[in-house]
């Protein structure tokens, strides 16, 4: 988790290519999102995904986050997602 500008808290992850496609990102991110919304009591959780990164989009949408904005990132467009309990 980290602050996302002045919007709120973002869940993020990065895996070695050897770990891709094995469900680790979904499992870990789900635990973090659940902790953030229940134990910590955040009003929402955010995420940014590079436009066209279908694998990360699948992870984020599996967690129930929905898109709400597109912004320009350093390497191109980013889709912003949020989940409110």
Helices and strands as residue ranges (DSSP letters): E 2-4, E 8-10, G 17-19, H 24-37, E 45-50, H 54-62, E 66-73, E 76-83
